Amino acid sequence: MLVMQELHAVKGLDPVADAFDGTVYSDVVNMEGHHNCLFTIHCGVGATGKSTFTVQACDDVVPTNRSAIPFHYRETLTGDTPGAVTAAAATGFESTAGSSKIIEIEIESNALAASGFGYVQVKAVESVNSPVLGGILVQLFNPRYAKGVADSAIV
């Protein structure tokens, strides 16, 4: 089976010039059909801008209610050499300044259990106000049930 048949890709945040200006939320995705969710934040030009990233468990796609949860992340700051996978508390972490980087944030479905919610999104709060070109790709993987075509994760 091809890897893309095991993944469900969702646009979390379309790439834009000042992607993380102020407080920004990715789209909400439903983890009901998957055990894991990976938010990949790709930053292009943006030498000094930084944001604090948190993961929000949500009760629905609106979302009507949110609750911050712990997660794991890593940053790739140079070429294709990723940093260490780090556990983050529900309070999140502040990104490293610099252009041309990748931030990966992974959530396991059991992290949602304490909240009682089945949906998830990333929240970015700009901590150093300087434009960063970026976007967010969401990938749901490790499906609970094998399917030929995945159900929508954003409804």
C-alpha positions as CSV (number, residue, x, y, z in Angstrom):
1,M,0.0,0.0,0.0
2,L,1.2,3.5,-0.8
3,V,1.9,5.9,2.1
4,M,-0.5,8.4,0.7
5,Q,-3.3,5.8,1.1
6,E,-2.5,5.7,4.9
7,L,-2.5,9.5,5.3
8,H,-5.3,12.1,5.1
9,A,-3.9,15.5,4.2
10,V,-5.7,18.8,5.1
11,K,-4.9,22.4,4.5
12,G,-4.5,23.8,8.0
13,L,-3.5,27.3,7.0
14,D,-2.8,28.5,3.5
15,P,0.7,30.0,3.0
16,V,0.8,33.7,3.4
17,A,3.3,36.5,3.9
18,D,2.6,37.3,7.6
19,A,1.1,33.9,8.5
20,F,1.4,34.2,12.3
21,D,0.5,37.9,12.8
22,G,-1.3,38.3,16.2
23,T,-3.2,35.2,17.2
24,V,-3.8,32.6,14.4
25,Y,-5.6,29.3,14.5
26,S,-5.3,26.4,12.0
27,D,-8.4,24.7,10.7
28,V,-10.0,22.3,13.1
29,V,-9.6,18.6,12.2
30,N,-11.6,15.6,13.4
31,M,-9.3,12.8,14.8
32,E,-12.2,10.3,15.2
33,G,-10.9,8.1,12.4
34,H,-7.1,8.3,13.2
35,H,-4.8,7.7,16.1
36,N,-2.3,10.5,15.2
37,C,-2.2,14.0,13.8
38,L,0.8,15.8,12.5
39,F,0.8,19.6,11.9
40,T,3.7,20.6,9.7
41,I,4.5,24.3,9.8
42,H,6.7,25.4,7.0
43,C,8.3,28.9,7.4
44,G,10.1,30.6,4.5
45,V,11.4,34.1,4.8
46,G,11.2,35.6,8.3
47,A,14.4,36.3,10.1
48,T,13.2,37.4,13.6
49,G,9.5,36.6,14.0
50,K,8.6,34.1,16.6
51,S,5.4,32.5,17.9
52,T,4.2,30.5,20.8
53,F,2.5,27.3,19.5
54,T,-0.1,25.4,21.5
55,V,-2.5,22.6,20.6
56,Q,-6.2,23.0,21.3
57,A,-8.5,20.1,21.8
58,C,-11.9,21.1,20.4
59,D,-15.5,19.8,21.0
60,D,-16.6,20.4,17.4
61,V,-15.4,22.0,14.1
62,V,-16.6,25.5,15.1
63,P,-15.0,25.2,17.7
64,T,-17.5,25.9,20.5
65,N,-15.1,24.9,23.3
66,R,-11.3,24.6,23.4
67,S,-8.9,23.1,25.9
68,A,-5.1,23.2,25.6
69,I,-3.4,19.8,25.6
70,P,0.2,18.5,25.8
71,F,1.9,17.4,22.6
72,H,5.3,16.6,21.0
73,Y,7.2,18.8,18.6
74,R,10.5,19.2,16.8
75,E,12.1,21.9,14.7
76,T,14.3,21.6,11.6
77,L,16.3,24.7,11.5
78,T,19.1,23.8,9.1
79,G,18.7,21.8,5.9
80,D,17.1,18.5,6.6
81,T,18.5,17.8,10.0
82,P,15.7,17.7,12.5
83,G,16.1,18.6,16.2
84,A,15.2,16.4,19.1
85,V,11.6,15.4,19.6
86,T,10.5,17.3,22.7
87,A,7.4,16.9,24.9
88,A,5.5,20.2,25.3
89,A,3.1,21.0,28.1
90,A,-0.3,22.4,27.4
91,T,1.3,25.9,27.6
92,G,3.1,25.1,24.4
93,F,6.6,26.3,23.2
94,E,8.1,29.4,21.5
95,S,9.5,28.8,18.1
96,T,13.1,29.6,17.2
97,A,13.6,32.7,15.0
98,G,15.0,32.2,11.5
99,S,14.1,31.7,7.9
100,S,13.6,28.4,6.1
101,K,12.5,26.1,8.9
102,I,10.0,23.3,9.6
103,I,8.1,22.8,12.8
104,E,6.4,19.5,13.4
105,I,3.7,19.1,16.0
106,E,2.3,15.7,16.7
107,I,-0.8,14.8,18.7
108,E,-1.8,11.3,19.7
109,S,-5.5,10.6,20.1
110,N,-5.1,9.5,23.7
111,A,-4.0,13.1,24.5
112,L,-7.5,14.1,23.7
113,A,-9.0,11.7,26.1
114,A,-8.7,13.9,29.2
115,S,-10.5,16.7,27.4
116,G,-13.3,14.5,26.2
117,F,-13.0,16.3,22.8
118,G,-12.4,14.6,19.4
119,Y,-11.2,17.6,17.3
120,V,-7.9,19.4,17.3
121,Q,-6.2,22.6,16.0
122,V,-3.0,24.5,16.4
123,K,-2.9,28.0,17.9
124,A,0.0,30.4,17.2
125,V,0.4,33.6,19.2
126,E,3.1,36.0,17.8
127,S,5.7,36.7,20.5
128,V,8.1,38.7,18.3
129,N,6.3,40.9,15.8
130,S,8.0,40.4,12.5
131,P,6.5,38.9,9.4
132,V,7.1,35.2,8.7
133,L,6.0,33.6,5.4
134,G,4.4,30.3,6.3
135,G,1.6,27.9,6.2
136,I,0.4,24.7,8.0
137,L,-0.2,21.3,6.5
138,V,-2.2,18.8,8.6
139,Q,-1.7,15.0,8.1
140,L,-3.9,12.5,9.9
141,F,-2.4,9.0,10.0
142,N,-2.5,5.6,11.6
143,P,-6.2,5.2,10.7
144,R,-8.5,3.4,13.1
145,Y,-10.3,1.6,10.2
146,A,-9.0,0.7,6.8
147,K,-10.9,2.7,4.0
148,G,-10.3,3.2,0.3
149,V,-11.3,6.9,0.6
150,A,-11.1,8.8,3.8
151,D,-14.0,10.7,5.2
152,S,-13.7,14.5,5.5
153,A,-11.7,15.5,8.5
154,I,-13.0,19.1,8.6
155,V,-16.7,18.5,9.0
